[in-house]
Amino acid sequence: MSTVRPKLKTSFKAARTYEPIHTGGKLVLSADGEWLVSTLNEQALVSQVATGNRIQLLKGDTSAVTTLTITPTPASPTSGGFLLTCHRSLALHLYSLPSLDLHRTIPKAHESPIITSCADPTGTLFATGAADGLVKVWDAKLAHCTHVFKGHGGVVSALHFDIGAGGRARLVSGADDCKIRVWDLRTRECVHVLDGHVSVVRGLDVTPDGKTLVSGGRDNVFNVWDLERGVMRRTVPVFETLEAVGLVEIDAASGKGKEKAEEEGGAEKKWAVWTGGDKGVIRMWDLATGDAIPTAASLAAAADQSGKTHEIIDVLHTPSTSSLTAVYVDQNIITYSLPTLSVSRQIIGYNDEVIDTSFLTTLPPSVIPSSSTTGGPTSYMPGLESHLAVATNSDLIRVYDLERFNTSLLAGHADVVLCLASSSDRRLLVSGSKDKTARVWGPRPSSSSSASSSTEWACLGTATGHVESIGAVTVSRKDRSFLITASQDRTAKIWDLASLPSSSSSSSSPVPLPSLTTLKIHDKDINSLDVAPNDKLLASGSQDRTARLFRINYTPANKSSGAIASLEPVGTFKGHKRGVWSVKFSPVDQVLATASGDRTVKLWSLGDFSCLKTFEGHSNSVLRVDFLTRGMQLVSCASDGLVKVWNVKDEEVASTLDNHDEKIWALAVRSDEKEIVSGGADSVITFWEDITETEELERIAEHEDKVLKEQDFENYLSIADYSNAILLALSMDQPRRLLKLFTEVRLVASDRSENSITGSLSVDEVLRTLQGPDLRQLLGYVKDWNTVARTAEVAQGVLHAILRFHSAEEVLAALDAKSEVVVEEEEEDEDEDEEMDGGKGKGKGRKTRKAPREVKAKDVLAALVPYTERHLNRADKMVRESFIVEHLLGMMDSFEDE
């Protein structure tokens, strides 16, 4: 059966990127939860929560941002309000919303660095607390200081406005002197000094009636205070260092079970205290009794047996969305829905170094269309991947939802995850870690009805047996038969996947995978593994500068015996001068591609283990390689921060993709090959979209349009319709054709008279009516024509006509007008190429990026005046020399008469 030969890929564009949005420090949300303001390195970044798109990067000054806050009124930042940023330079910057224009700057707001800040509920006041214990209140609109409060003996660590009915206007502050002070904004006096903590106070909140204050700190307790009398009501031990405390109103039946809640009804409300700290989980407490309220987050934390915790450094309460957003020490931002605290959104603030990536899908096999391209019982239609798994310098695996700005965090490993691989149907994810284990993950129905998606990823099985870190994993290609892992202990193991539960089952605990065989395959660390498309061969790459080939003998389990597998050495690929970082089988040919630290990619024959081709072009170690276009192309990434696409046949680079600043560790190709993903040490994940076909269609359409316009131009010339011909030549930006037209008009002028300047009344009319961009464009052509002696006569004629029809003010206005600079990619004019190359055409048009034609009055006049003077001097010289010729002719006539 004949198949259509696929076209080589030559063009890619960075369709989207996942960049860092939060690298540590303060983070705030707008009142409606739509805008996220975070600290990125030493600057403040404003992003959209729904899409992750950057709105604006606020550069401020050269010093780092120490704290920031946004006004809660109005709720939507697009309706107004202010954003406050404080810097280590002691400066305070106030930005207007939604424009994010700088409203006010106070160069020295405090005498020491500003540590914390907050805004009052009305959006009219800001409060700032500094390291010297000073608290200041600022008018948001006028940006002047309205209050200065002194009294704290240490760094101010927490602030909270208490604005309520009856003219109540108070500010509550906490510091590392372990004291809480309540300030009256009207009398400017300290109302209460609350002493009950033995460590720094980190969180404050007040009930709407102003009678109860909740405070929490790093002394493992939160305190409940009576603000009317200034005394403590209760101390509740939480057994963790608290970084955030707040109040939220929930149903009185919350935490009592479903049946109890139905009996009591859900109309009655009660106040609960939420806390977040070094245990890495948000917990809820009954304000009246101090009892813990069971939530989805607390139950999940209790069920987690990994022992790995990620501390919470801040929690943001958004009443409009009834949610709590926790900021973790590893820059992950997780939003929980109230009151159940089920996860509704996860945002990755900073990925650190991206080590590996792999495409995934959550579609069940029952809805995945079969495809003859892959074969096997788990065949699927390419291009249905909906998620991207990412391994970074963390024990958590990030699974990005490609349809929305959301991420799932897969916890289970106890150390950094080093490698990822997916099954052929993209429904199984395998990870290898420094904790010496490999884990198999799969999608399953979400256990929470309020979760952001209908599926979640869970660990299905674990592979334990290696004595060193697992640095490479791979899965059988035809079906889910076996898993192969390689470790720093120089061995490879085959694990049976038949014992895995169905990914759609509700099994709560992963099953241990049985090891079928173990074999030492290299003398140094193993960097990469790959299984052949027929599941019969295994390739490995190592730091010992070699790649090796093994035969896989696998027999699935039956009724009488279990699964059996073994590895038999077949051959060794020698030729690289440094360690081999990546190996990949061709999907159609009997060849193997290897990428090495010697900056080359090599193609090897599986028959005689000889090197068939060597691809050189990277300037540093090549870290990943993969096949494209049915094995006719290769894609590689390297430590030079570049992704290169190679044509296998001629060993040439078809495209070089540049969007990374550091080495690229990760490379993944979508099954339909329409997207390539690269991830590097710069924490950037780039999606490269194949636009070869799109550009080809655009080129064909442009060429057809160009041919039509050229034909119209020739038709206009043949019927002497010069007016339309001139306008068309200007629109096509072809000065050569326009010069040809003006030259022809001067040669064949039939209506030259005192009423015609150029030799044609129709041409005169066109020049008279030219305005703005067209006039500026024509003057640019005239400037160029005037510099060449053989075209200067035409240029002077056109310039004379322009100056006759347009006043000097009109010409200067046209030249000084701001021109639209548009850079277009279009095919070179083959006719012009032939003329410039002496009639030797190049065979095919090539894509070139034309420089924008930007015409300025100064440049035009600077070019026109000296060349015009030179042409005038030449003409004057010719006239004077003609007198001599005339005199000689006269003398000759006189001789003939004699």
N, C-alpha and C positions, 0 to 999 in steps of 0.2 A: 504493500500500500504506500503510495507516494505521500510525502509530508512536505509542508511548506517550509522552506529554509528560513529560519528566523533572522531578522535584521540585527546587525551589530549595534550595540548601544554606544552612543557617542556623546550624549549630552545629559547632564543631571543638574538639578537645582536643589538648594537647601529649602525644602518645603516647610519645615518647622524644626524648632530646636527646643530641647528642655535644658534651660540654663539655670544656674543658681539664683535663687531669689532671697535667701536668708542665710547668712553665714555666722549668725550669733548676735546676741544683743537684744535690744528691745524690739517688740513686734506688737502692732495694734490693728484692730479691725474697725471699719466704719460701722455706724449704728445699724445699718441695714444688712451688714455682712457681705457687701458687694466689693468693697475695696480692702486690700491688704497692704499695709504700710510696714515694711520690714527694713532691717539693717543689712545692707549688702557691702561687705568689706568696711569702708569708712564712709559710706554714703547711705542715704535713705532711698528706698525703691518703692514706688506705688504700682501695684498690680491688680488685675481683675481676678477675683476668686473663681468665678465660673469657668474662665477660659485659660487663666494663667498668663495672659498677655500683659506685657509691660505697658503701663500707662506713661510713666515718666520716672527718670532717675534724677533725684534732687542732689546736685553736686555740693551744695552748701559751701563750706570752706575746705581747707586742706586737712582739717583735723577730723578725728573719728566722731561718729554720733554716739552720745552717751545715753540719751533717752528721747522718746518722742511720744506724742499723743495727738488725738484727733477729737474735734468737738462732736458730741453725740446728737446735737440739734443744729440743723435739721438732720433727720435720720439718713437721708440719701446725700452723699457728698456732691452729687450733681446738682443739688438744690442750694448749695452754699455751705458756709462754715469755714473753719480754719484748721490747718495742720501745723503743729509746733514741733520743731526739731532743736535739740540742744547738743552742743559739741564740746569736745574736750578743750577747745580754745576758749571756753567760757562764753562763747557767742550763743545767741538765741535767734533762730530764724522762724518767721511766721509766714505761712503760705496761704493764699486765698483758694478756696475750693469753688468750682471744680477746675478752674484754669491752672491751679498750682503755680501761679505767679507769686513771686516774692512780695509779700505785703509789707513786712517790717523786719528790720534787723537790729538787734541790740548787741553791740560788740562785746560788752562785758556785763552779763546779767547777774553774775555772782562773783565773789572773790575766790571761789574754789569750784572744782568741777560739779556740774549738775548731775545728780544721780537718779532722781525720779521725778515724775511729773504726772499731772492728771488734769482733766477738764471738768467743769461743773455741768450738771444736766441741762442747763439752759443754753450752753454754748457761748457764754459771754465772758467767762473767767478761766484762766489757767493758773495752776499752782505748780511751783517748782521747789524741789528740795535739794540742798547741796551737801557736799562733804563736810562743810564746816558747821553743820547743824542749823543753818539758816533756812527758813521757809519764806518764799515770796509768792504773792498773788498778783497776777497781771490781767489787765483789761485786754480781751482778745482783739477787739476792733482797733483800739488806739495804741495798743502795745506799750502801755506805760504801767509802772508798778503801782498797785493800789494798797498793798499791805506788806509789811515785813514782820515776821514772827521770830523771836529769839527765845531760846530756852533749852533746846536739845543739846546734849553734851557729846554728840557723836554724829556719824553720817546719817542723814535722813534716808530711810529705806522704804517708806510707804506713805501714801497720801490718799485721802478720800474726801470728797465734798459731801456735805449733808445739807441739802437744800430742800425745804418742805413748806407745808402750809403754816399759816400764822406768822409769817416773816422769819421763820427759822433759817438761818444761814450760818453754817459752821464748817470748819475744816478740821479733819482729824489727821494727825501725823504720827508716824512711828519711826524710831531710829534704833541704831545699834547700841544706844545706852539702855535698851530694854524698856523704855518708857513710851507711853502713848499720851499725846497731848491733844486736847480738844480746844480749838480756837473759835471764838465768836467773831464773825466777820463784821458785825455791826459795831460792837464795842471795842474790837481789836484787842481783846483780853483772852487769856488762857482760862477756860472754864473748868477743866478737869485735867489732872495729871494722874494717869492710870498706870500703876506699877504692879505687874503680875507676871511678866515674862522674865526669863533668865538668859535669853539670847536675842539676837536681832529680830525685830518685828518685820514680817514680809508681806502680810496681807491684812486689809481692813475693809469692813463693809458695815453699813447701818441699815436697819429696817426702815421702810418708808415713813413710819410714824415717828422716827427719831428717838425711840425709847431704848433700843437695844443695839449694842455694838458687838461685832464679832472680830476678833483679832487672832492671827496665827503667826508663828515664827519658827525658828530653827531649834526650839527647845522641845519639839515633839508633842506639843499640845496646841489646842486653840481655846481661847477664853471667851466667855460670854459676859458682857458688861451691861450694867444698868446705867444709861446715860443721864437719867433724871437725877440720880443720887451720886453717880460717879463711883460705884462700887462693883465688885465682881460678883456675878451670879453663879458661874460654874466654870470649872476647868475640865476639859475633855481630852484625855490622852489619845493620841493617834499613832504613836510609836513610829513616827517617821519625821524627818526634817521637812517642814512645810515651806513652800515657796509662794503659794497663792491660797487665799481663803476668800469665800464670798457667800452670799445668801441668794436663795432662789425659792420661789413659791411653787409648791407641787401639790398634787392631790393627797388628801389625808390618808387614803387607802394605799398609797404607794409603798411597796415593800412588804405587804401583808399577804400576798398571794392572790390569785385570780378570784377564788371563791369568796374570800373575805372582802375583797374590793367590791364585788358585786353586791354583797349583803349591805355594806355600809354606803355604797353609792359613791360617785366621783365628784359630787358638787362641792363638798367641804374641802377647804384648802389648809395647808400648814406650811410653815417655814422650815427649810432645810439648809444646812451648811455644807458647801462643797469644799474639798481640800485637794491639793496636789503637791507632791513632793518627791523625795528621793526614791520612793517605791515605784514610781513610774505609772501610777494609776490614780484616776480621779475617784474619790470616795464621797458618799453622801451621808450626812448625819442629821438626826432629828434635833432641831434647835431646842425644843421643849424638854426632851429627855436626854439628849446626848447619845442616843443609841444609833448604831450604824444601820443604814438603809441598804438592803441588797440591791445591786444594779447589775446590768450586763457586764460592765467593765470590771467590777469587783469579782464577780463570779468567774470571768475569764482569767483574771489574774490568779485566783485561787487554784484554777485548774492547770495553770501553766507550770510544768515541772522542769523547765529548762534551767531555772535559777538565774537567768540573765535579765537584768533590769536596765531600763533606760530612764534616767531621772527626768522629772518634769521641772522646768525652770520658770514657767509662767502659765497661767490659765486666764483666758479671756471669756467673759460672759456677754452673750449677745441676746438680749431679751426679745428683740423683734423676730428672731428665728428660733427662739427657745433652744439654745445650744450653748455648749461650752467648748472652747477651742484650747487645746493643750499644746504648749510649745516644749519640745523635748530637747535634751542636751545635745543630741545628734542632729539637730536642726529639722527634725520631722514635725509637721504641724497636723494634728489630728482633731477633727471636729466631732463632738459627741452630741446626740440628740437628748434632750431632757424629756421626761425624768429617768428614762431607762438607761441613759448613757451608752446607747448603741452607736457604733461608728457610722457617721453619715458621709464623711469626706476625709481623705488623707492627702496631704500635700508634702512633697519632698522639698525642703528648703535648700539643701546642699548635698550633693552626691559624693563629694570628695573624689577620689579616683574611680572612674568607671572601669571595672576589670573585665566584665563579660556581659553579653546580652543574648537574648533568644526570644524569638517570636512564639506566641501562644494563642490558643483560641479556647473559648468556653462553650462553643456550639457542641451539643451532643451528637453522637454518630448518627442518630435517627434523622437529623435534619441537615446533615452535611451531604451534599450531592456527591455521588461517586464520580470518579474521574479515571480515565484510562492512562493518565500520565504517571500515576504512582503505582497502581496495582495493589494487590493484597486486600485483606479483609478490612483494613482501616484506611482505605483510599479516601481522598477528599478533594474538593475543588480548590485549587490554589487561590491565594489571595484573601482567604477568610479570616486571617489572623486579626484578633481584636485586642490583644494585650502584648506588652513587651516586658519580659523579665530582665532585671538589671542587677548585677552583682557589683558591689562597691567595697570599700574598705570597712565593712560592717558585717556583723553576723545576721543582719536582716536582709532579705531579698525584696527588692522593690518590684512590684508588678504594676505597670502603668496601663490604665485603661486608655486606649487610643482614640476612643470616641468622645471622652470628656476628660476634664482636668481633674483626675482622681487617681489614687494609687492605693494598692494593698500592700501591707507589710507582712512578709512571711517570717515568723519567728520559729525557731527550732534549733538552729545551729548554735553552738556555744563559742564559736570563734569566726574569724573572717571567712566569708564565702569566696572561693578562688575561681570556680569554673561553673558553667551552666551548659546544659544541652536539653533538647526537646525531642520527643518522639516524632515520627513521620506525620502523624495526624495532628501534631501540635497540641495535644491534650494532656500530655505528661511532661513535667519539667523535672530534670535531674540536676542536683547541685552537689558540688564537692567542696569541702571546707578544711580549714586548718585544724578543726577538732577531730580529724582523722575519720570522719564519717561522710557518707553520701546519703542524700535524702531524695525521695521521689514524691513529687507534689502533683495534685490533680484538682480540677474544679468539682465542687459539690454544691447542692442547694444551700442558700444562706439560712443560717439558724435563727436569724433575727428578722422579723417582719419589717422593721424600720431601716434595714440596711440600705445602703445606696445602690446596690445591685442585687440581682436575683441569684447570683452565684458568688462563691468565695473559694479561695484556694486553701487546701489543707494538705498536710503531710500524710501520705498513704503508706509509705514504707521507709525503712532505714537499712543502710548497708554498713555494718560495723565489722572490722577485721584488720584494716591497715594499721600499721604502727607509726606512720608519719602522715603529714598533710596530704590530702588528695588534690592533685593539681590538674587532672584531666578526666573527663567523663564523656561517654558516648552511649547511644542507644541503638538497638537494631533498627534497620531501616524499613524492612518489609512489614513487620508487625512488632508488637510489644513482647518479644520473646525473652530478651536478655539485656542486661546492662553491663558495661565494662568500665572499670575505674582504674586509674593509674596514680601511684603515690610517689612521694619522695623516698620511700623505701625501695624504689627501683622495680617494684612488682606491679603486675596487672592482675585484676581479679574479674571473673565473670560471675554475675549474679542473676538468679532466675527471677523474672518478673511475673511468672504465672501465678504466684501466690498473692499478688496484689489484689486488694478488694476493688470492686467497681468504683470508679471515680464518682459515680452518682449515689453511692451508698452513704449511709449515715454513720459509718463506723467512726468512733471517736478517737481511737488510738492507732498509730502506725504499726504495721506488722514488720517484723525483722525479715530481711531477704536472705535466703540461703546462698552461700558462696559455692559455686560449682567447680572452680579451679583457680589456682594461683601460680604465676610464673614470673620469674625475674626476666625482664625484657631489655633492660639497658643498664649501663654502668654509672650513669648520672641521672639527675632529675629529669622526669618525663614531663614535657610541656603540653603535648597534644595527642589526641586519639581520634581516629575516624574509622567507621565501618563502611565497607563497600556497599553499593546499592543492592547486591544480591545476598548480603549478610554472610558471605563466605570468607571474607578477608578483613583483617585489621591492620591499620597502619599506625605507627607511633613515631613521634619526634622527640628528641632529647637534647640535653645540653652536651652530650658526648659527640655532637656534630653529625650524627647519623639519623636517618629514618629507617625503620625496619618494617617488614611485612610478615604477617602471621596468618596462617590458615585457621579459621574458626570451625571447630567441629561441635555442633550443638544438636542434641537430640531432646525434643520436648518430653515432658513426663507423660506416662501412659498408666494404664490400670495396674500393670505389674511392677513398674519401677519409676523412680523419679527422673527429673531432667538430668542430663549428662552433657558436659561441655569440656573442651580442651583447646589449647593453643599450640600450634606447631610452627616453628620458625621456617620461613620460606626464603627470605633474602634480606640484604642490607643495601640501602642507598647511600653511597659515600661520594662526597664531592664538596659539601659545604665546608667553609673554613671556620665557621662558628656554630654555636648551638642552633638547633632547629626549633623554631617557635610554633609552627603550625603545619599540619598536614591535611590534605583534602583529596578524596577520590573524585575523578571526573564522573559525571552522571551518565555518560554515554561511551566514553573511550576507555581503553585499558591503560590509563596513565594516572599518575599521582603528582599532585602539586605540593611543594614544600616551600616554606618561608623561613628565612634564617637571619641570624644576627650579622651575617656578612653582607647585608644590604641587597640580597638577591632573592628572586623567586625562581625555582627550578621545576621543570617538568620531567618526570621520569617514566620510563617504560616499565610496565609490570611484568613483561616477558623476560627481558634480559637485564633489568635494573640499571640500564644505561640512562644518562642524562640526555634528553631530547632537545630541550631548549633552556636558555637562561635569560631571565628578564632583569635588566639592570636599569635603574632610574631613581630609586629611593636614595636619599643621602644618609640614612641611618638604618638601624635594625628593622627588618620587616617582621611584624608581629602576628599578622593574620592574613590568610588567603582563602579565597573561595572561588567557585566556578559560576559563570553566567552564560546565558544564551546557548544552552545545551552544550556546554563545554567549549565553545568557540572563543570565550573570553574569560579573563581572570580579573578578580578585584582583590586588591591588597591594601593594607594599612600599615603604617610604620611609625617609628619614633620621631620622624621628622614632621609629624602632624598632618600628613597628607594621605588621602585615599586615591589610589590610582586604578584605572580600568585599562586592562591590556588586551590587545588582539593576539590570540595565540598564534595565528598563522604567520604574521610578519614580526612578532615580538615588539610591536610598537605600542606606545601609550595612546589610548583612544581618548582618555579624559583624565584630568587631574582635579580633584575636589579638595578645596581648602576652606575649612571653617573651624579648625582647632589650633590652639596655641601650644599644646604640649603633645606628648606621645599618645598614640591611639592604640589602646589595648583591645578594644571590643569591636567586632564586625559581625553583622548579621544580615542575611538576605531574605526578603520576603519570598514566599513560595512562588508567587507569580512574577517575581523579579522586577516589580514596578517600584520597589523601594529598597534602599540599602540604609542600614542604620550603623552609625559609627559612634563610639563613645571613648573618651580619653581621660587623661590625667587632669585636664582642665575642668572637669565636672560638667562638661557639655555633651549632650546626646543630640546628634544631628540626623534627621531623616532626609536622605537624598532621593528625590523623585526622578524617575526616568522620564525625560521629556524629549527623547529622540524622535518619536513618532509625531509629537505635537509640533516640534520645530520643523520637521519635514513637511507637514501639512501647511504650516505657516509659510515656509519657503516656496512651496508650490503655489499657494494662493497669491503671495507677493509677486512671484514671477508672472503668473497669469495676468494680474492687474497691471504689472509693468508692460507686458506685451500689448495689452489693450490700449494703454495710454500712449505707447510709442506709435501704435497704428493710428490712433486718433491724431497724434501730432503730425505724422506724415500726411494724413488726409487733409488737415487744416492747411498745411503748406501747399499741397497740390491745388487747392481751390483758393489759395491766397487769402485765407482767413487768418490774418496775422494776429488779430486781437485774441482769439481763443488759443492760438498756438503759443503766444507769449505767456498767458495765464497758466496753461498746462505745463509749460517748461518750468515755470516758477514753482508750481505745486510738486513737480517731480524732482526738483532740486538738481537740474542738469544744466549747468552753465555752458557746457560745450554746445549743446543743441541750441540754446538761446543765442550764443555768439554766431552760430551758423545762420540762424534766422535773420539777425540784424545785418549780417554781411550780405546775404541774398537780397534783402530789401534794398540795400544801398546799390547793388549791382543792377538790379532789374527795375529800379524805380521808374515808374511811368507817369506818376502824377506829381513829380517834383515841381514845386512852384514856390512862390513866396509864402503860400499858406501851409506848406509842409516842411517840417524841420528834418525829419528822419528819412524822408523819401516816400512815405506812405501815410496818408491821412488816418487810416485805421490804427497804425502803430502810434501815431501822435495821440490819438484818443485814448489808447490803452495807457500810455505813459502819463497822460494828464489825469487819469482817474486812479492811478496807483496810490494806495494809502498804507500807512503803518508798516506791518511786517513785510508786505510785498515790496514796498519802496526800499526798505532797509536791506532786504535780500538782494535786490537789483543793484543797489549801490555797492554792496560787497562784491558782486560780480565785476562791476565796472572798475573797482579798485584793482582787482587781479588782472583784468584785461589791459589796463593802462600801463602795467609794468612791462609788457612785451611790445616791441616795436611794431611787429606785423599785425597786432590787434589793437594798437593804440588808436588808430583812426576811427574804428568802430566805437571804442570806448569813449572817445572825445565827442563823437556825434550823439551817443546816448546821454552822456553827461550834460551836453549842451541842451538837449531837449528837456531833461529833468529840471535844470535850472531855469529854463524858460517857462515851464508849466507850473513850477512850485517855488514858492518864496523861500528865502533862506531860513526863515523861522520854521516853516513846515518841514524842510529837510532836516534841520537840527532836531526838531521834535521827534521825527521818525527814527533818527539815529540814537537819540538818548532814551527812547522808550525801552522799558525792561523787556528783553526778548525772552521767549520761552525756549529754554535750552533742552532739547530732546535728543537723547542718544538712541539711535535706531540701528538695528542690525538688518542689513539688506544686502542682497547679492550685488556684486560688482557688475557694472555695465560692461558686457562682453565687447560691445563695439568700441567703447573707450579703451579697453584693455588692448584691443587689436591695434588701434591707432597709436597708442603710447608704446606698444611693443613692436612697432614696425610691421603690423599685420600678422604677428605670430600669436594666435589665440592660445589660451591656457587649457582649452579642452572643456573645462567645466568651471562655472562660477563658484567662488569660495565665499564663505560668510566673513565679512569684515565689519568691524564696529567703526562707523564713521564718526569723526570728531564733530562736535556740535559747531555749526556755523554761527558764531557770535560776532556781530558787527557793532563796533563802537565808533562814535563820532571822531574821537581823537585819532584812532587808528586809520580811519578812512581819509581824513584830511591830511594826516602825516604821510600817507602813501600817494594821495592824488596830487598834492601841491608840487613836490619836487619833480615827479615824473612829468607832470604837465608843463612845468617850466623847461624841462629838458626837451620835450617834444616841440615846444615853441621856439627854443633856440635853434633846434635842428631845422625847423621850417624857415626861420628867418635867415639861417645860413644858406639854405637852398635858394631862397629868393635873391639874396645878394649874389650868389654864384650864377644865378640865371641872367643877371645883368651882364656879366662877362661874356656868357654864351651869346646873348643878344648883340653885344658890341662886336664880337668876332664875326657873327653872321652878317652884320651890317658892313663890316670891312670887306668881307668876302664878296658881297654884292657889289661894292664899289669897284673892286678889282675886275669883276666880270664886265662892268660897264666900260671901263677903260680899255 
